[in-house]
């Protein structure tokens, strides 16, 4: 058996797989986010460890874990965990959806003019490097005590193994990695006042990154000394879990954020379109992503605001007639990445009237997320100027459990979507697969296979046509509001 751990934003998920790779069991423990100031998003790393132990306790209450041969870890990307020389956490971790470092992005690219060439990406507030520039400017005493920076899942591994190690897919999201060379960039580190000594050791996601220490093994209920695979950033881990490892393979993720991910045979940067170009967790493989910051988070926000549940909203929207008016939702609740790269952008309902119902608002949110992802798909494909058209996508993440949402998304993207067995498990399954590879259970081709298709959602022609004018309005709203976002948007 193998174990996969996914350190997400809203919770830690653990997944147990059989020798044949089937999911034998899973458990989840929740996490909270702290937002003490506008644009801030933080978590206490200690909460990650406690949630991991809670999820493991739930898993071992139902399953014998004595036969686990290895474990792997996937996790939320871009977070900054700052440690002193004794290994103590200096401050709450600054998360991927934190937008306070907008000014530092410009400063970073000015300090290292080759930034986009080295990293293949625009400097965005979500990435790790600008966060460290913010700390250096606003918390200089703390910065002076800094000994090491770790990504969230790598801090979790440190608790398990005592080893400070990262891997290529997660490190690619820091803006400190030379993505083509798959190694830390001294120039990018120097631009943030750091050097390679502040960084963890790098390896590939399929490699062993340490072994489970006795104390951690006892706390987790696992055999001591088992290998811990280097693992993956969450999206690359999700890709490994559904076999999205060959060039041209693609998926769309409806998690807290929204992602369209395509695997590549080479490093194919496109920073001008705010596309992310990263290393895959598979050796000698890369990938590109378009990212929106609020997908499932937008529906969760609406449910909280209306004092109901997401399931209730989806049920109402599913039985109500499709809203034919001009109600449009911009899902920029925590700013936006692809294609706008604007941390000051905010959410907008446009077209509300006294006739608007709760079901109408829900459908507008589902459609708005779909339109944002469609913008991302256009960016990935270069609107006819770039790489080849992506003909089909696999749908993963919590939102992929909604047939209503997948039907809307297929119509907005004008692409068929497929769901596969285990797609709801996400990065945790990929982490377990990487653990299996690291422990010698098989090679990439043997382990990272594509699961069986459970459903196909073809674009409904009538819905596709009905969404076209709404998407046209949606695309007019951002440029019309952009100056207002800059003037009135949240400030750190």
NUTITI-463398 format. One line per 10 residues: number of its first residue (from 1); for each residue y, z, x of C-alpha. Coordinates in pm, whole numbers. Example, Ala and Ser with C-alpha at 12.3 -4.5 7.8 and 13.67 -1.06 7.14 Angstrom:
REM residues 2
1> -450:780:1230; -106:714:1367
***
This chain:
REM residues 492
1> 0:0:0; 363:-51:100; 686:113:-13; 1027:-46:-71; 1349:152:-109; 1667:-1:-247; 1985:200:-194; 2200:54:-469; 2549:145:-585; 2442:306:-912
11> 2107:444:-797; 1819:450:-551; 1506:261:-656; 1166:303:-493; 879:59:-546; 513:96:-453; 313:-222:-397; -60:-279:-363; -230:-446:-66; -205:-772:-262
21> 169:-722:-313; 167:-638:-683; 403:-369:-810; 198:-53:-865; 479:184:-955; 851:245:-936; 1109:517:-990; 1488:544:-986; 1742:820:-929; 2110:772:-1027
31> 2419:779:-807; 2785:832:-893; 3090:662:-740; 3412:841:-653; 3745:661:-700; 4007:917:-591; 4285:655:-568; 4344:304:-706; 4125:45:-528; 3916:318:-361
41> 3538:335:-404; 3341:598:-213; 3011:785:-206; 2885:1085:-10; 2592:968:207; 2420:1301:144; 2387:1194:-219; 2189:888:-106; 1932:1107:67; 1906:1346:-227
51> 1861:1053:-468; 1596:904:-241; 1402:1231:-241; 1441:1258:-619; 1308:906:-673; 1021:969:-432; 929:1289:-615; 911:1096:-941; 699:824:-780; 448:1060:-622
61> 413:1254:-947; 241:944:-1085; 87:787:-773; -109:888:-465; 109:788:-169; -133:884:106; -234:521:152; 118:388:220; 102:192:546; 473:114:595
71> 808:126:420; 1116:-94:419; 1474:-35:311; 1722:-264:138; 2067:-159:32; 2423:-217:-74; 2612:-409:192; 2949:-368:367; 2977:11:334; 3118:211:625
81> 2942:534:724; 3134:699:1009; 2952:940:1240; 3072:1167:1519; 2888:1224:1849; 2664:1485:1687; 2563:1243:1412; 2767:1421:1143; 2931:1216:868; 3309:1220:919
91> 3421:1118:570; 3281:975:245; 3139:626:289; 3379:345:193; 3186:105:-30; 3157:-271:-71; 3379:-277:-380; 3661:-78:-218; 3982:-283:-210; 4224:-67:-9
101> 4219:-274:312; 4389:-594:197; 4668:-567:456; 4414:-497:729; 4236:-826:656; 4544:-1021:761; 4586:-796:1065; 4225:-855:1167; 4254:-1233:1154; 4582:-1215:1345
111> 4423:-994:1613; 4131:-1236:1654; 4231:-1592:1556; 3868:-1710:1600; 3751:-1468:1332; 3646:-1730:1078; 3466:-1935:1342; 3273:-1637:1478; 3187:-1475:1146; 3187:-1778:916
121> 3379:-1582:655; 3725:-1495:536; 3831:-1140:611; 3803:-967:274; 3864:-602:183; 3500:-565:85; 3376:-623:439; 3327:-338:683; 3562:-428:969; 3888:-412:768
131> 3783:-67:642; 3776:57:1002; 4122:-84:1065; 4238:111:760; 4081:429:895; 4238:372:1237; 4582:337:1075; 4564:604:806; 4317:857:951; 4380:832:1328
141> 4247:1178:1413; 3921:1096:1241; 3904:755:1407; 3943:921:1747; 3625:1122:1679; 3426:813:1576; 3104:765:1771; 2906:522:1554; 2941:311:1240; 2638:255:1020
151> 2578:55:706; 2448:254:407; 2079:165:428; 2086:211:806; 2221:565:766; 1935:630:525; 1691:502:788; 1852:732:1047; 1752:1027:830; 1395:899:823
161> 1342:787:1182; 1624:925:1396; 1691:567:1507; 2027:391:1466; 1917:35:1389; 2049:-249:1175; 1928:-600:1101; 2087:-940:1072; 2139:-985:698; 2327:-658:652
171> 2512:-677:984; 2636:-1023:886; 2850:-862:618; 3049:-646:858; 3268:-919:1019; 3144:-786:1355; 2847:-1020:1388; 2845:-1356:1563; 2643:-1511:1282; 2526:-1825:1464
181> 2412:-1623:1767; 2277:-1330:1557; 2435:-1067:1783; 2734:-832:1779; 3063:-1001:1869; 3259:-805:2134; 3573:-995:2032; 3551:-897:1665; 3471:-537:1755; 3766:-523:1995
191> 3993:-648:1716; 3917:-325:1527; 3939:-95:1829; 3561:-72:1871; 3295:-193:2114; 2919:-258:2099; 2852:106:2191; 2973:203:1844; 2713:-22:1682; 2344:34:1606
201> 2073:-166:1779; 2008:-502:1612; 1674:-653:1514; 1531:-890:1254; 1448:-766:905; 1075:-824:952; 1061:-605:1265; 968:-237:1296; 1288:-32:1335; 1127:309:1388
211> 859:540:1256; 880:808:990; 953:1151:1138; 739:1446:1031; 1020:1628:848; 1126:1321:651; 762:1237:576; 704:1583:430; 1020:1561:218; 924:1215:90
221> 554:1286:42; 446:1009:283; 218:997:586; 412:1078:907; 445:813:1175; 421:510:948; 638:211:1048; 980:166:891; 1082:-200:870; 1438:-304:951
231> 1471:-438:597; 1763:-623:445; 2097:-620:277; 2048:-607:-99; 2082:-977:-172; 1865:-1093:116; 1613:-829:11; 1619:-964:-344; 1559:-1311:-201; 1254:-1193:-8
241> 1124:-1028:-324; 1120:-1356:-520; 1024:-1587:-233; 1372:-1734:-189; 1319:-1792:183; 1305:-2171:223; 1608:-2403:252; 1745:-2489:-90; 1582:-2195:-270; 1845:-2027:-489
251> 1891:-1738:-729; 2157:-1579:-945; 2177:-1200:-959; 2321:-1012:-1255; 2347:-666:-1103; 2650:-441:-1072; 2808:-740:-899; 2716:-1103:-956; 2579:-1331:-686; 2462:-1687:-645
261> 2249:-1709:-330; 2105:-2015:-156; 1883:-2014:155; 1973:-2244:445; 1799:-2376:756; 2114:-2324:963; 2449:-2146:970; 2669:-2338:721; 3005:-2159:696; 3264:-2249:431
271> 3535:-1980:448; 3796:-2207:288; 3615:-2166:-46; 3562:-1792:2; 3189:-1854:30; 2991:-1598:230; 2771:-1739:507; 2529:-1476:636; 2203:-1437:824; 1893:-1406:609
281> 1653:-1116:663; 1399:-1382:767; 1423:-1484:1136; 1593:-1816:1216; 1716:-1846:856; 2063:-1814:705; 2206:-1813:355; 2528:-1865:160; 2654:-1663:-136; 2927:-1668:-391
291> 3007:-1317:-507; 3191:-1169:-805; 3256:-796:-802; 3189:-711:-1167; 2894:-863:-1352; 2676:-589:-1501; 2964:-356:-1418; 3182:-543:-1670; 2934:-490:-1953; 2886:-126:-1850
301> 3265:-78:-1857; 3287:-222:-2209; 3008:5:-2329; 3180:314:-2185; 3515:213:-2328; 3371:157:-2676; 3156:474:-2657; 2827:294:-2707; 2541:155:-2502; 2497:-178:-2333
311> 2181:-237:-2537; 2371:-181:-2862; 2643:-426:-2759; 2388:-691:-2666; 2205:-646:-2995; 2529:-688:-3193; 2637:-991:-2992; 2294:-1148:-3029; 2297:-1145:-3409; 2666:-1230:-3452
321> 2780:-1588:-3470; 2921:-1731:-3149; 3295:-1673:-3139; 3461:-2012:-3170; 3822:-1916:-3098; 4003:-1864:-2771; 3892:-1513:-2681; 3839:-1519:-2304; 3769:-1237:-2061; 3856:-1234:-1690
331> 3604:-995:-1527; 3823:-895:-1232; 3791:-521:-1299; 3771:-437:-928; 3941:-745:-787; 3754:-1062:-701; 3592:-1242:-408; 3467:-1597:-468; 3665:-1812:-507; 3990:-1613:-534
341> 3960:-1340:-266; 4211:-1120:-447; 4165:-741:-453; 4476:-709:-675; 4331:-918:-959; 4257:-719:-1275; 4050:-764:-1590; 4207:-943:-1885; 4118:-1006:-2250; 4311:-1312:-2368
351> 4318:-1415:-2731; 4264:-1085:-2913; 4355:-1087:-3284; 4307:-852:-3577; 3993:-1050:-3661; 3833:-977:-3322; 3514:-774:-3350; 3320:-566:-3100; 3056:-839:-3091; 3327:-1095:-3009
361> 3444:-880:-2718; 3089:-845:-2589; 3029:-1219:-2600; 3361:-1275:-2422; 3251:-1039:-2144; 2915:-1216:-2108; 3090:-1554:-2107; 3359:-1438:-1864; 3099:-1326:-1611; 2919:-1659:-1660
371> 3242:-1852:-1601; 3313:-1652:-1285; 2964:-1733:-1157; 3019:-2099:-1249; 3331:-2095:-1030; 3112:-1956:-753; 2853:-2229:-801; 3128:-2489:-772; 3237:-2326:-446; 2883:-2331:-307
381> 2839:-2695:-395; 3186:-2791:-278; 3256:-2961:-612; 3082:-3274:-488; 3214:-3257:-132; 2977:-3007:26; 2605:-2932:40; 2353:-3068:-206; 2355:-2976:-574; 2153:-2666:-660
391> 1925:-2795:-939; 1773:-2466:-1062; 1814:-2092:-1009; 1592:-1791:-1047; 1759:-1504:-1236; 1720:-1147:-1108; 1887:-811:-1162; 1928:-586:-1461; 2128:-842:-1658; 1836:-1085:-1631
401> 1653:-874:-1892; 1894:-1011:-2157; 1784:-1343:-2305; 2126:-1373:-2470; 2307:-1345:-2138; 2070:-1584:-1960; 2119:-1842:-2236; 2498:-1817:-2199; 2471:-1833:-1820; 2245:-2139:-1826
411> 2492:-2316:-2054; 2794:-2220:-1839; 2625:-2320:-1512; 2467:-2627:-1676; 2149:-2547:-1485; 1808:-2422:-1595; 1735:-2059:-1510; 1391:-1908:-1456; 1276:-1551:-1463; 975:-1447:-1258
421> 739:-1152:-1248; 902:-856:-1076; 1253:-1005:-1089; 1387:-682:-1238; 1256:-488:-936; 1498:-671:-709; 1567:-577:-346; 1316:-289:-346; 1032:-539:-382; 1175:-744:-96
431> 1194:-431:118; 827:-359:46; 740:-717:143; 929:-683:470; 738:-360:535; 412:-546:481; 514:-814:732; 631:-556:985; 303:-366:959; 94:-677:1022
441> -37:-730:669; 54:-1098:684; 316:-1352:782; 627:-1462:594; 449:-1750:423; 169:-1516:312; 386:-1230:189; 714:-1383:66; 558:-1602:-200; 723:-1702:-525
451> 604:-1491:-821; 479:-1648:-1143; 746:-1784:-1377; 777:-1578:-1696; 1041:-1780:-1883; 1270:-2080:-1845; 1618:-2100:-1998; 1740:-2458:-2026; 2107:-2517:-2105; 2150:-2542:-2482
461> 2354:-2863:-2540; 2550:-2722:-2836; 2636:-2401:-2652; 2725:-2594:-2338; 2975:-2803:-2533; 3116:-2497:-2713; 3179:-2322:-2381; 3360:-2613:-2214; 3705:-2550:-2373; 3671:-2177:-2316
471> 3593:-2230:-1950; 3888:-2469:-1920; 4113:-2194:-2061; 3949:-1937:-1835; 4030:-2149:-1529; 4394:-2185:-1634; 4444:-1811:-1673; 4394:-1702:-1313; 4664:-1926:-1159; 4895:-1842:-1449
481> 4853:-1469:-1382; 4816:-1466:-1006; 5179:-1378:-933; 5165:-1100:-1190; 4846:-964:-1031; 5028:-949:-699; 5329:-773:-853; 5153:-530:-1087; 4796:-500:-957; 4657:-172:-824
491> 4780:-40:-489; 4574:169:-249
***
